[in-house]
């Protein structure tokens, strides 16, 4: 199906949110590294950062710590990725499937705030972090994006402040990072359980609002 796809616009002329791009990226990682994506992430990201509770396919023993999710047919999944395509890909995919915790994501956020370095290990090059967090989408795009991140000051469902970047998950999650303030915020919710009709955006907006008020008071 990926090979059958064709670009809808010429390169660098428009932005379109696409799971397929990240599915391809996961496959590129596998081919270049010679490792499966989950093993590569474990060896190059999770272990160096001490992210001991991050898995693409979490072990059964961790089920009591995992929030259940509901599929489009109303079926309840527990310990399985919410995204149907990622489930069909065996739970390991470039666009979805990672289970994690606030503590582990905090370690990941600190690494980004430290320009890719943590515990004396370079997880990412500083130039890579810089490229990820600056505007990469073409001028005039409805959404202003870096490499995988929404760029702050550009509006969106939950407006990130200028100078910051973040990402919203379909199940109600959020990771927001502000290098200028040396701050990050993590929201892990499961709005899709049990009916699929929950809305996490008011919570995400409120948390960002509280943080922005605190920043304003300290300036």
C-alpha positions in Angstrom: 0.0 0.0 0.0 2.9 2.4 0.7 4.5 1.6 -2.6 1.2 2.3 -4.4 0.9 5.8 -2.8 1.8 8.9 -4.9 2.5 12.4 -3.6 -0.6 14.7 -3.7 1.6 17.8 -4.3 5.1 18.5 -5.5 7.8 18.2 -2.7 8.1 21.2 -0.3 4.9 22.9 -1.5 2.4 21.7 1.1 2.1 20.0 4.5 0.0 17.0 5.1 -0.1 15.0 8.4 0.7 11.4 7.4 1.2 8.2 9.3 2.6 6.7 6.2 5.7 8.9 6.3 6.5 7.7 9.8 5.8 4.1 8.8 8.4 4.5 6.1 10.8 6.1 8.6 10.5 3.1 10.9 11.3 0.8 8.0 14.3 3.0 7.1 15.6 2.7 10.6 15.3 -1.1 10.4 17.1 -1.4 7.1 19.9 1.0 7.9 20.6 -0.3 11.5 19.9 -3.9 10.8 17.8 -4.0 13.9 14.0 -4.1 14.4 12.6 -0.7 15.3 11.7 -1.7 18.9 15.2 -3.1 19.5 16.9 -0.1 18.0 14.8 2.3 20.2 15.6 0.2 23.3 19.4 0.2 22.6 19.8 3.8 21.3 17.1 5.7 23.3 15.4 3.8 26.2 18.4 2.2 27.9 20.7 5.3 27.6 18.0 7.5 29.1 16.9 5.0 31.8 13.5 4.7 30.2 12.8 1.4 31.9 9.0 1.4 31.4 8.9 2.1 27.6 8.0 -0.7 25.2 6.4 -1.2 21.8 5.0 -4.6 23.0 4.8 -4.4 26.8 5.1 -7.6 28.7 2.0 -9.2 30.2 3.2 -8.5 33.7 2.7 -4.7 33.1 -1.0 -4.9 32.2 -2.1 -3.6 35.6 -0.2 -0.4 34.9 -1.6 0.1 31.3 -4.8 2.0 30.5 -7.3 0.1 28.3 -8.4 1.6 25.0 -11.5 1.2 22.8 -11.3 0.5 19.0 -13.7 1.9 16.4 -15.9 -1.2 16.6 -16.3 -0.9 20.4 -13.8 -3.7 21.1 -11.7 -3.1 24.2 -7.9 -3.5 23.8 -5.6 -3.8 26.8 -1.8 -3.7 26.4 -2.3 -3.5 22.6 -1.7 -0.3 20.6 -4.8 1.8 19.9 -3.9 2.5 16.3 -5.4 -0.3 14.0 -2.6 -0.1 11.4 0.1 -0.4 14.0 -1.8 -3.5 15.4 -1.8 -5.0 12.0 1.9 -4.4 11.8 2.5 -6.4 14.9 2.6 -3.5 17.3 5.9 -2.1 16.2 5.6 0.8 13.8 7.2 4.2 13.1 3.9 6.1 13.6 2.3 4.4 16.7 2.6 1.7 19.3 4.9 2.9 22.0 3.8 2.5 25.6 5.5 4.7 28.2 5.1 6.6 31.5 5.3 10.2 32.6 8.7 9.5 34.3 10.2 8.0 31.1 8.9 10.8 29.0 10.3 13.3 31.4 13.7 11.7 30.8 13.2 12.0 27.1 12.1 15.7 27.5 15.2 16.5 29.5 17.4 15.0 26.8 15.8 17.3 24.2 16.2 20.3 26.5 19.8 19.4 26.9 20.2 19.4 23.1 20.3 15.7 22.7 22.6 14.7 25.5 21.8 12.8 28.7 23.9 11.0 31.3 27.0 11.7 29.3 25.6 10.1 26.2 24.7 11.8 22.9 21.3 10.3 22.0 20.8 12.9 19.3 23.1 15.5 17.7 22.4 19.1 18.8 21.9 19.9 15.1 19.2 17.3 14.9 17.3 18.7 17.9 17.5 22.2 16.4 16.2 20.9 13.0 13.3 19.1 14.8 12.2 22.1 16.6 12.3 24.8 13.9 9.8 25.4 11.2 10.1 22.8 8.3 6.6 23.1 6.8 6.2 25.3 3.7 5.1 28.9 4.0 1.3 29.3 4.2 0.7 25.8 5.8 -2.4 25.6 8.0 -0.3 23.8 10.6 3.3 24.9 11.2 5.5 21.9 11.9 9.0 21.0 12.6 10.3 17.4 12.2 7.5 15.6 13.9 6.5 18.5 16.2 3.9 21.3 16.2 5.8 24.6 16.4 4.6 27.0 19.1 3.0 30.3 18.3 1.1 28.8 15.4 -2.3 28.0 16.8 -3.8 24.6 16.5 -6.2 22.6 18.8 -4.0 23.4 21.8 -1.9 26.5 21.1 1.7 26.0 22.2 3.5 29.3 23.2 6.0 30.8 20.8 9.4 29.3 21.1 8.1 25.9 22.2 7.2 22.7 20.4 5.0 19.7 21.2 2.8 17.0 19.9 -0.8 15.9 20.7 -1.8 12.2 20.6 -5.2 11.1 19.4 -5.9 9.3 22.6 -5.6 12.6 24.6 -1.9 12.7 25.3 0.4 15.7 25.0 4.1 16.4 25.2 5.1 20.1 25.3 8.7 21.4 25.5 9.8 25.0 26.0 13.6 25.4 25.6 13.4 29.1 26.4 11.9 28.4 29.9 13.6 25.0 30.4 10.2 23.5 30.9 8.2 20.6 29.7 4.6 19.3 30.3 3.3 15.8 29.9 -0.3 14.7 29.8 -1.2 11.0 29.6 -4.9 10.5 29.3 -7.1 8.0 27.5 -10.1 9.9 26.3 -11.1 7.0 24.0 -12.0 4.6 26.8 -14.6 3.3 27.0 -16.8 5.0 24.5 -14.3 6.8 22.2 -16.1 10.1 22.7 -14.0 11.7 25.4 -12.3 15.1 24.9 -8.9 15.8 26.5 -8.4 19.2 24.9 -9.9 21.2 27.8 -7.5 19.5 30.2 -4.5 20.1 27.9 -5.5 23.8 27.4 -5.9 24.3 31.2 -2.5 22.8 32.0 -0.8 24.9 29.4 -2.7 28.0 30.6 -1.5 27.4 34.2 2.1 27.1 33.1 1.9 30.2 30.9 0.4 32.2 33.8 3.2 31.0 36.1 5.8 32.0 33.5 4.3 35.4 33.1 4.3 36.0 36.8 8.0 35.2 37.0 8.9 37.7 34.3 
